Amino acid sequence: MTAFTNRFDEAAVGAGRSTATSAGPVPGRLLSAEPMTAYLLPGLRLPARAWRIDYTSTNASGDPIQVTGTVLVPREPWRGEGSRPLIGYAVGTQGLADKIAAASWQLRVGLEYESIFITAALRRGWALAITDYPGLGNPGTHPYVMGRALGPSVLDSMRAARRLTAAGLDPNGPLGIYGYSEGGCAAGWALQLQPGYAPDLPLAGGVVGSAPADLEDMIAFLDGTPYAFLLFYGVLGLDAAYPELDVLQYLKPQGRALAAVFRRTHAIPAALVGIGLGAFVPKRVSTYCHRMPFEVPEVKVRLRENKLGSLAPAAPVLVAGGTAEQIIPYPQAVRLAEDWKALGVDVTMLSMPRREHITGALSFAGPAMRFLAERFEDVQSMQMQRGA
């Protein structure tokens, strides 16, 4: 991996908005940072200093791109042992709309539905780097659940956060990854890619909740259900990550019309529209296709390339899933844990009895943050032993 020797105006970034002075598509290079106010709810601030950042990353094909995100640092001084931890926080499905589905925009207005979990992490004294993901708050379409496009943006947000002087983060401080749902997909891929893509970011641990680990299985699970609208998100995500496939060519006019609607939605209105329409129109995706795009051989290759579990994270991982899942099949979590264990990864499997997708997110947060806290303690203990 190329060493990070880029330079930028750190003093200006610390004071306000600045633009990098160096050139070159180095992943994780901080391009600009602008102080912002982040809200838990409209009018209720998060207990943190906040910046909206622009930084460099790579897409599913390894080409350089620009991504946006948010850095949050608790206002209270770090009172734990060692340095303040930094979490690469991967949010769940936000939608596909360019502006309103970006986590940075939602945090700015107090509408980010994961802010309760973000607050819990801040209360522990942890700093957070929250990527908007490619195509949200930045040019292009979001490559929905395409893990090879999402994982780099998580890792590079952490690199950029460390380069933000005003944040005051230790460049050698402890690091962790957190994600649930689409965020679990992004977190899992960040963990898998880190040893080769970002060896400069040694992770203490990571938590992966209800991740869509096997996209082919997801298609069979969701098709014909009230949540089949997510497959339109999936088609658009494929088109964004791999435009050479031209997957939209397989849609009938009514399929293209629905895709155009979902392309402009936040996740919550999309769910209301998708589930509501499902009561009156067919829920089988094949109804809207000349040919099922997911059955095209070239598309299947890309889906399989984005299946979690074939690469080994270097850090200990907590994998979780709810046994009553209606969106992400519970067996996918079990299989992911088994696949990683077979590769020699230190995996803890958390089964959440009777939890579906929403209640699963609530049940996941506590054990996930305790797991990360324990990993940070392990790192601190090892560092003290080395120093003894």
N, C-alpha and C positions, 0 to 999 in steps of 0.2 A: 504494500500500500504506500502511495506517495506521502511523504512527510508533509505536515501542514506548516508551510513557511510563509503563508500569505500575511500581508500587513494591511491594516485599515486604521482609520482615525478613531482610536479607542476613546480619546478624551471627548470627542464630539458625540460619539455614540452614548457615552455615559451622561452627557448633558441633555441630549435631545435626539433629533433625527439626524442621521449621517449616512453617507454613502461610501462604500469601500473604494479605496483608491487603486487596489491591485486588480489585475485582470486574470482570467483563466477559470475554467470550470472545475474548481476544486470543491468536492462535496463538503458541506458543512461550513462554507465560508459565509460569515455574517455580512450581508449587503447593506442592511440598514436596520435601525431600531428606533421606535418612537414610543415614549411613555404614554400609557393609557390608564384609564380607570376600569377595573374589572369588577363586575357585579355578580353576586350570588343570585339575587332577584332584582327586578327593577327598583332602583333606589336604595338597595342594600349592598354595600360594597363587600367584596371579598377581603379577608385580612391579609392583603399582600400588595406589594409594589408590582407593577405590571408594565410590560412592553410588548408592542406588536412588532414582530421581526420579519424581515425578508432574508432568505438564505438560499444557498445553492444545494441541490441534491441531484439525484439521478432517477430516470424513469425505469419502466420494466425492461427496456432494452439496453439500459446502461448509459443512455444519452443524458447530457447535462440539462437540468431544468431549474427554474426558480420556484420556491415554495414560500408560503407565509405561515406564521404561527404566533404563539404567545409564550412569553416567559413570565412566570409568577414566582416571587420570592417573598416569604413571610416577612412581615414588618418587624416581628420580634426577633431579637438576636438568637442565634443557634446556641442552645444550652446543653446539647448532648456531647458525647465524647467525639473527638476528632472533628472532621469537617461536615458542613451541612450536606446531606445527600441531595442528589438531583434525580428526579424521576422523568423518564420519557413517557409521558401520559398519552395514550392512544384512545381517542374518543370513539364511541360506537357510531352506528349509522346516523348521519346528520342530514342526508339528502344529497341532491345534485345541483341545487341552485347555486349560481356563482357566488353570490354575496351572502344571503341569509343562512346558507347551510355551513358557512365557515365558522368554526368554533371561536375564532378571534372576534368576529362580529357579534356572535351571540353572547360572549362574555362581556362585550362592551355595553350591551343593552340589558343584560341580566336574564337571558332566555335560554342559556345552555342547560339542558336537562341533566347533565352529569355534574353540575356545579356542586351538588351535595357531596359527591365523592371527592371532587377537587378540594373542597373545603376541609374534608377529613384529613387529606394528605397535608394540606397547609398547616392544620392544627398540630400535626406531628413535627412541624418545623422543616418539612421537606420543600425544596424548590421544585418547580415543574416546568418542563418544556412540552408544550402542547402544539403539535403540528396541526395545521388546517387540512393537510393532505394535498397532493397535487390536484389542481382543478377546482379547488374551493378557496375563494378569496384571492385567486391568482389565475393566470390564463389557462384556457383549455377546459376539458370535461373531466370530472373526477373518475379515476379508474376504480370504480367500486369493487371492493373485495378482491382485487387483483394484488395479492400479497407481495409479489416481486416489485410492484410499484409503490406499495405503502411502507414496507419495512425500511427502505432507505430514508424516507422522509422523517420517520421517527428518530432514527439514529442521527441524522444530520441536524435535526432540531436541537439535540443535546450538544452536539459539537458547537453549534451557533450560540447556544445559551452560555456555554463556558467561555466564549469569546466576547460576551457582553460584559464589559468592565464594570458597569454600574451595578450589575447583579451581584458582584463580589463572590463568585463561586470559585472554589478551589479546583484548579485544573486537574488535580489528582484525587479529588473527593469521590466518595462512593456513589455508584450509579445503579439504578434499577429501571425496570420496564413494567408498565401496567396497561392492561387493555381488556375490554369485554365486548363481545359481539363482533362487529366489524373491527373494533379496536383490538379484540382478541386476535383476529387475523393479522392485523398490523403488528401487534406486539410479538406474536409468534414468529413472524417473518423477520422482525428486527432481531430477535434472539437467535434465529437460525443464521442470519447473514452476518451478524456481528463479528465472529471470529475471522472471517475473510475480508469483509467490507470495512469494518471499523475496529481493528485491533487496538487502536488508541483509546477505545472506550471499554475497558474491562468491567464487565457487569457483575455486581454482587448477586443479582437474582432477577427473576421476572415472573409475572403472573399473567396467565392466559385464561380468560373466562369465556365459555360458550362461543368458541371461535368457529367460523365456517371453514373447517380444515380441508374438506373434500368437496369441491364445487360440483362435480358430477353427481355426487350423492345428494347435494342440496337441491339440485334441479328436480330430481325424482321425488324428493320429500315435499317440496313446495308446490309443484305443479298441480293445479286443480283445487288448491286450498284458498282460504281467504287471503293468504299472504303471497299469492302468486305474483302480485305486483312487483315484489322484490326481484323477480326474474327479469322484468323490464329494466330495473336498475342494473341487473347483471349484464344484460345485453349492451347497455350503454357503457358500463364499465369496461367490458371487453373491447368495445369500439374505441374507447379512449386510450386503453393500454396498448392495443394492437390494431391501429387503423388500417394496416395493410390487409386485414382479414375482411374488411367491409361487411361486417355482420348485419348491418341494417338493410342490406340488399335482400335479405331473406324474409323481411317483414312485408305483410300486405299493407295497403293504404291505412286500414284501421289500426294496424299494429304500429305503423309509423306515427299515426296521430296520437296514440296513447303514449308512445315513447317520448314524443315531443312534450306532452303534458308533464310526464314524470321528470323529464330533464330539467324542469324549472321549479321543482318542489323542494321544500324542506321535508324531512322524514315524517313528521307528525301529520301534516296535511296529506302527504302521499298515502299514509296508512289509512286515513279517513276516506280518501277518494278511492283507493284501491279496494278496501274492504267493502265500502259502500257500493261501488260499481259491481263488485262480485256478487251482490244480491240480485242483480238484474241482467248481467251479461256473462258470457262464458268465462270460466276461470282457467281453462286449459290454454296454455300458451300457443299450442299448435293451431288454435282457431285463428290466430293473428299472423300466421307465418305461411309463406309459400313452401318453405322448408325449415324445419327446426334448426336454428343456427347452432345449437349445442350438439347436433349430430354430425356436423361437417367435420371431416377428419382433421383439417388444419386447426379448427377451433378446439377440438378435443385435446390436441397436443398442448395448446396453451393452457387449457383448464388443468391438465395434469401437471404442467410445469408449476402451477400455482397451488399445488396440493402440499399442505404442511406435513412435516414428519420425516422427510428424507434427508434433512441436514441436521446435525447435532448442535444445539446450543452449548456454549462453554460454561454457562452459569446454571445453578440450580433453578428449577422451574416448578411453579404450582400450576396445574391444569385443573379446570373446574367445569362442571356442566350440571344443569338441572334435569332431573329424571322425568319431569313433565313438560319438557321443552316442546313448544309448538312451532318454533322457527328454525332453531339449530338442533339437529338430531343429537340426542344425548350420546348415542354410541360413537359419534365423531370425537367427543372429548376423551372417551375411554380409549379409542383407537390411537389418538394422537399421543396420549400418555404412554401407551404400550410401544408405539413406534420409536419415540424418543428414548424410552428405557432400553430398547433393543440396541440403540446406538451408544449406550453407555452414559446417558444423561441422568443426572440426579433429579428425579421427577417425583413430586408429591401429587397424588390424584385426590381431588375433592369432589365427592358426589353430593349434590344438594337435593335431598328427597322432596318430592312433591313441588318442586320449584319450576315454574315456567320461565319465559324469557325475562319478563319485567321483575318478578319477585326474585328471580335468580340473580339479577344485577345487584339487588339490595342485599341478598345473602352472601354474595361473593365478596363485597367490599371489605368487610371486617377481617375475615380470614386472610384475604389477599394482602392487606396492609400489615397485618401481624407477621405474615411470612416475609415480606420485604424488610420489616423492622429487624427480624431475627437475622436475616442475611447481612444487614448492615452491621449488626453487633458482631457477627462472625468475622467480617472484614476488619473491623476495628480491633478485635481480639488478636487476629493474626498479625496486624501491623504492630501492635504492642509487643507481641512475642518476638518479632524480628528486631525491634528496637531494644529489647532487653539485653 
